[in-house]
Amino acid sequence: MRGLKILLVLIFMTATWASAQLSTGIQLGQLAPDFRLVDLAGKPVSLADFRGRPLVLNFWASWCPPCKAEMPLFQQVSDEVNPANDAGNKLQFFLVNLSEGRNLVADFLKANDISLTVGLDVTRAQKEELATVFDSTVKVFQAYRGRGLPTSYFIDADGVIRGKKVGQVFETELSQFLSGIGVSWQP
């Protein structure tokens, strides 16, 4: 029995050490870098707020046709995976809008019936409109070395990046990416 206890302690210590050794970065297998933006209500929202649940982090803009095309799919998946009568969300979406004003983003989301969490990666001029001092000149997109829109990161409940897609995400590949972060969904 004592040997079993020692073995369990060693396994726990090894798992703890291994998770502590993860570096922060934007590559697969790394902890996703934390950041803080504002939501449409002007409240702070950070990547750390989603820790403990699988997450799709999506960079987008309302003028981007592939971004607009994948939004209804994200909403559909969220609605199907997170039923309204379920107390906890099994999957979160964090949509980071690039450099568009709060009113434009709110109008776009309303017109397209999108109710997912949105953060604004704003320019210095838009910071004054939002009356907050969180992010400027699309620093988050730059920190994630964004090259094109849309860009989606698939992050597991421990905050580790398990997938990345530049360009529109389609149903079949979304199912595969979600499987990689522990979420079962089939088109």
C-alpha positions as CSV (number, residue, x, y, z in Angstrom):
1,M,0.0,0.0,0.0
2,R,2.9,2.4,0.9
3,G,4.4,1.7,-2.5
4,L,1.2,2.6,-4.3
5,K,1.0,5.9,-2.4
6,I,4.6,6.7,-3.3
7,L,3.9,5.8,-7.0
8,L,0.8,8.1,-7.0
9,V,2.8,11.0,-5.5
10,L,5.5,10.5,-8.1
11,I,3.0,10.5,-10.9
12,F,1.3,13.6,-9.6
13,M,4.7,15.4,-9.2
14,T,5.7,14.4,-12.7
15,A,2.4,15.7,-14.2
16,T,2.7,18.9,-12.2
17,W,6.3,19.4,-13.3
18,A,5.4,18.7,-17.0
19,S,2.6,21.2,-17.0
20,A,4.8,23.8,-15.3
21,Q,7.4,23.3,-18.1
22,L,5.1,24.4,-20.9
23,S,6.3,27.6,-22.4
24,T,4.0,30.5,-23.4
25,G,3.8,31.2,-27.1
26,I,1.7,30.8,-30.2
27,Q,2.9,27.4,-31.4
28,L,1.0,24.2,-31.0
29,G,1.6,22.7,-27.6
30,Q,2.4,26.0,-26.0
31,L,0.3,27.9,-23.4
32,A,-1.7,30.6,-25.3
33,P,-0.4,34.1,-24.3
34,D,-2.9,36.0,-22.1
35,F,-4.2,39.4,-23.1
36,R,-6.9,41.8,-22.0
37,L,-9.3,43.6,-24.2
38,V,-12.8,45.2,-23.7
39,D,-16.1,43.7,-24.7
40,L,-19.0,45.5,-26.3
41,A,-20.1,46.9,-22.9
42,G,-16.6,48.3,-22.3
43,K,-15.9,45.7,-19.6
44,P,-12.4,44.0,-19.5
45,V,-12.2,40.5,-20.8
46,S,-9.0,38.4,-20.9
47,L,-8.0,35.1,-22.3
48,A,-7.5,33.9,-18.7
49,D,-11.2,34.3,-18.1
50,F,-11.8,31.3,-20.3
51,R,-9.3,29.0,-18.6
52,G,-10.9,25.7,-17.5
53,R,-13.0,25.3,-20.7
54,P,-12.0,24.6,-24.3
55,L,-11.9,27.7,-26.4
56,V,-12.0,28.9,-30.0
57,L,-10.1,32.2,-30.2
58,N,-11.0,33.8,-33.5
59,F,-9.6,37.0,-35.0
60,W,-12.0,38.7,-37.5
61,A,-13.4,41.8,-39.0
62,S,-16.9,42.6,-40.4
63,W,-15.5,43.6,-43.8
64,C,-13.9,40.1,-44.2
65,P,-16.1,37.8,-46.3
66,P,-14.7,34.5,-44.9
67,C,-15.1,35.9,-41.4
68,K,-18.7,36.6,-42.0
69,A,-19.2,33.2,-43.6
70,E,-17.9,31.3,-40.5
71,M,-19.7,33.3,-37.8
72,P,-23.1,31.4,-38.2
73,L,-21.3,28.1,-37.9
74,F,-19.6,29.2,-34.7
75,Q,-22.9,30.3,-33.3
76,Q,-24.6,27.0,-34.3
77,V,-21.8,24.9,-32.7
78,S,-22.0,27.0,-29.5
79,D,-25.8,26.6,-29.3
80,E,-25.6,22.8,-30.0
81,V,-22.6,22.1,-27.6
82,N,-23.9,24.4,-24.9
83,P,-27.6,23.9,-24.5
84,A,-29.6,26.7,-23.0
85,N,-30.7,24.5,-20.0
86,D,-27.1,23.4,-19.3
87,A,-25.5,25.3,-16.3
88,G,-22.0,25.3,-17.6
89,N,-20.6,25.9,-21.1
90,K,-18.6,23.1,-22.5
91,L,-17.1,25.3,-25.2
92,Q,-16.3,29.0,-25.4
93,F,-15.8,31.2,-28.4
94,F,-13.9,34.4,-28.0
95,L,-14.1,36.6,-31.1
96,V,-11.5,39.3,-31.3
97,N,-12.5,42.0,-33.7
98,L,-9.7,44.0,-35.3
99,S,-9.9,47.8,-35.3
100,E,-13.6,48.4,-35.9
101,G,-15.8,50.6,-33.7
102,R,-18.1,49.2,-31.0
103,N,-21.3,50.4,-32.8
104,L,-20.3,48.8,-36.1
105,V,-19.4,45.5,-34.4
106,A,-22.6,45.5,-32.3
107,D,-24.7,46.2,-35.4
108,F,-23.0,43.4,-37.3
109,L,-23.5,40.9,-34.5
110,K,-27.2,41.9,-34.1
111,A,-27.9,41.7,-37.8
112,N,-26.4,38.2,-38.0
113,D,-27.8,36.9,-34.7
114,I,-24.4,36.3,-33.1
115,S,-24.3,36.2,-29.3
116,L,-20.7,34.9,-28.7
117,T,-18.2,36.8,-26.6
118,V,-16.5,39.6,-28.5
119,G,-13.4,41.5,-27.6
120,L,-12.3,44.7,-29.4
121,D,-8.7,45.0,-30.4
122,V,-8.8,48.7,-31.0
123,T,-6.8,51.6,-32.3
124,R,-5.7,54.5,-30.2
125,A,-8.5,56.7,-31.6
126,Q,-11.1,54.1,-30.7
127,K,-9.7,53.8,-27.2
128,E,-11.1,57.3,-26.5
129,E,-14.5,56.2,-27.8
130,L,-14.5,53.3,-25.5
131,A,-13.1,55.3,-22.6
132,T,-10.6,52.6,-21.6
133,V,-6.9,51.9,-21.7
134,F,-6.6,48.2,-22.7
135,D,-5.2,47.5,-26.1
136,S,-4.0,49.7,-28.9
137,T,-3.1,49.3,-32.6
138,V,-4.2,45.6,-32.8
139,K,-1.4,44.5,-30.4
140,V,-3.1,41.2,-29.7
141,F,-3.3,40.2,-33.4
142,Q,0.3,41.2,-33.8
143,A,1.3,39.3,-30.6
144,Y,-0.3,36.2,-32.2
145,R,1.6,37.0,-35.4
146,G,-1.6,37.3,-37.4
147,R,-1.1,37.1,-41.1
148,G,-4.6,37.0,-42.4
149,L,-8.3,37.0,-41.5
150,P,-9.9,35.0,-40.2
151,T,-7.4,33.3,-37.9
152,S,-8.6,30.8,-35.3
153,Y,-6.8,29.1,-32.5
154,F,-8.1,26.0,-30.8
155,I,-7.2,26.0,-27.1
156,D,-7.8,23.2,-24.6
157,A,-9.1,23.7,-21.1
158,D,-5.6,24.0,-19.7
159,G,-4.9,26.9,-22.0
160,V,-2.7,25.0,-24.5
161,I,-2.9,25.7,-28.2
162,R,-3.9,22.5,-30.0
163,G,-4.8,23.8,-33.4
164,K,-4.6,26.8,-35.7
165,K,-6.3,27.7,-38.9
166,V,-5.7,30.8,-41.1
167,G,-8.8,31.2,-43.3
168,Q,-12.4,30.2,-43.1
169,V,-13.1,27.2,-40.9
170,F,-15.5,24.7,-42.5
171,E,-17.7,22.2,-40.7
172,T,-15.6,19.0,-41.2
173,E,-12.3,20.7,-40.1
174,L,-14.1,22.5,-37.2
175,S,-15.2,19.1,-36.0
176,Q,-11.6,17.8,-36.1
177,F,-10.2,20.9,-34.4
178,L,-12.8,20.7,-31.6
179,S,-12.0,17.0,-31.1
180,G,-8.4,18.1,-30.5
181,I,-9.5,20.2,-27.6
182,G,-11.8,17.6,-26.1
183,V,-15.2,18.7,-27.6
184,S,-17.4,16.3,-29.5
185,W,-19.4,17.9,-32.3
186,Q,-20.4,16.5,-35.7
187,P,-21.9,18.5,-38.6
